[in-house]
Amino acid sequence: MSALWSLGVVEQLGHMGLGVAYYLQYTLVLVVLSGLLVLGMYHVLIQRFKVEYFRRVTAVGYSCVVFGWMTILSVKQPSSKLDLFGFLSLPISFAPFESLIFTSIIVPQASFLGHLSGIIVGYAIAWGLIHGMNNFWAISMLGWIAVVFVFSLKRSGTYDFNFLEIESVTDPSLPSVRFLGTGRTLQMSAVPAGGVEIV
């Protein structure tokens, strides 16, 4: 939170093409893309490299966005400083990787890949590889996030939205996922190697 407070300087840099609107729009981009990137990394580690540990890993938090903003600020304004805890001041140009190592040592349970994904997406934004975000796209993205969220709540059975019906796919060649009983056991069907049970 201390790092996030220090990164509030982004909102005051309207003369450099940053500012409040830029901050809000690209925070949304950082949330979505860093989340997708870390899920992609987990998928590759599980499927390609057979690292089963990542099947049980859950990641939640805002830190990937903080790491992304550290990275953007380190590219856009490398002379600034990042104040941590009120007494530690880091040059912003090294802050993303210093914070990544520091966090991994101090809090070993913290998601190294989540923070790294924030840094990668931050560099992509800072170098202009991801650009063109405006209020229209931000509101559209927020709307799609809300739709997907409501559908996932309905599909999981967490909330019963009577106005919303989801039809099941009847194509037997496609894999399907269903809950077994009232526990947390999932079973996948139509998988080439027989049935795979995910617990």
Solvent accessible surface area in square Angstrom, and as a share of the most:
residue,aa,sasa,rsa
1,M,184,0.82
2,S,34,0.22
3,A,12,0.10
4,L,37,0.19
5,W,221,0.77
6,S,24,0.15
7,L,0,0.00
8,G,25,0.24
9,V,47,0.27
10,V,0,0.00
11,E,74,0.33
12,Q,139,0.62
13,L,12,0.06
14,G,48,0.46
15,H,152,0.68
16,M,68,0.30
17,G,52,0.50
18,L,14,0.07
19,G,7,0.07
20,V,84,0.48
21,A,56,0.43
22,Y,38,0.14
23,Y,26,0.10
24,L,113,0.56
25,Q,19,0.08
26,Y,11,0.04
27,T,19,0.11
28,L,27,0.13
29,V,5,0.03
30,L,0,0.00
31,V,68,0.39
32,V,38,0.22
33,L,58,0.29
34,S,1,0.00
35,G,26,0.25
36,L,108,0.54
37,L,59,0.29
38,V,15,0.08
39,L,111,0.55
40,G,34,0.33
41,M,38,0.17
42,Y,20,0.08
43,H,109,0.49
44,V,74,0.42
45,L,43,0.21
46,I,19,0.10
47,Q,85,0.38
48,R,185,0.68
49,F,127,0.53
50,K,139,0.59
51,V,53,0.30
52,E,81,0.36
53,Y,127,0.48
54,F,40,0.17
55,R,109,0.40
56,R,170,0.62
57,V,38,0.22
58,T,130,0.75
59,A,56,0.44
60,V,156,0.89
61,G,60,0.58
62,Y,88,0.34
63,S,46,0.30
64,C,24,0.14
65,V,1,0.00
66,V,18,0.10
67,F,10,0.04
68,G,0,0.00
69,W,0,0.00
70,M,4,0.02
71,T,0,0.00
72,I,0,0.00
73,L,2,0.01
74,S,9,0.06
75,V,50,0.29
76,K,69,0.29
77,Q,46,0.21
78,P,77,0.49
79,S,99,0.64
80,S,24,0.15
81,K,122,0.52
82,L,1,0.01
83,D,72,0.37
84,L,13,0.07
85,F,122,0.51
86,G,75,0.72
87,F,169,0.70
88,L,67,0.33
89,S,58,0.37
90,L,27,0.13
91,P,51,0.32
92,I,0,0.00
93,S,46,0.29
94,F,123,0.51
95,A,0,0.00
96,P,0,0.00
97,F,90,0.38
98,E,65,0.29
99,S,8,0.05
100,L,8,0.04
101,I,104,0.53
102,F,89,0.37
103,T,31,0.18
104,S,39,0.25
105,I,123,0.62
106,I,107,0.54
107,V,68,0.39
108,P,98,0.61
109,Q,157,0.70
110,A,30,0.23
111,S,29,0.19
112,F,97,0.41
113,L,31,0.15
114,G,8,0.08
115,H,10,0.04
116,L,46,0.23
117,S,0,0.00
118,G,0,0.00
119,I,2,0.01
120,I,81,0.41
121,V,8,0.05
122,G,0,0.00
123,Y,49,0.19
124,A,18,0.14
125,I,6,0.03
126,A,10,0.08
127,W,159,0.56
128,G,35,0.34
129,L,131,0.65
130,I,50,0.25
131,H,141,0.63
132,G,52,0.50
133,M,30,0.13
134,N,71,0.36
135,N,94,0.48
136,F,132,0.55
137,W,139,0.49
138,A,15,0.11
139,I,124,0.63
140,S,33,0.21
141,M,52,0.23
142,L,104,0.52
143,G,36,0.34
144,W,172,0.60
145,I,67,0.34
146,A,53,0.41
147,V,65,0.37
148,V,96,0.55
149,F,120,0.50
150,V,48,0.28
151,F,84,0.35
152,S,56,0.36
153,L,31,0.16
154,K,33,0.14
155,R,141,0.52
156,S,54,0.35
157,G,59,0.57
158,T,85,0.49
159,Y,129,0.49
160,D,111,0.58
161,F,48,0.20
162,N,128,0.66
163,F,164,0.68
164,L,25,0.13
165,E,140,0.63
166,I,56,0.28
167,E,153,0.69
168,S,81,0.52
169,V,109,0.63
170,T,124,0.72
171,D,69,0.36
172,P,118,0.74
173,S,86,0.55
174,L,93,0.46
175,P,79,0.50
176,S,55,0.36
177,V,72,0.42
178,R,130,0.48
179,F,116,0.48
180,L,57,0.28
181,G,72,0.69
182,T,147,0.86
183,G,47,0.45
184,R,222,0.81
185,T,32,0.19
186,L,50,0.25
187,Q,53,0.24
188,M,49,0.22
189,S,45,0.29
190,A,53,0.41
191,V,36,0.21
192,P,142,0.89
193,A,94,0.73
194,G,44,0.42
195,G,63,0.60
196,V,63,0.36
197,E,102,0.46
198,I,56,0.28
199,V,145,0.83
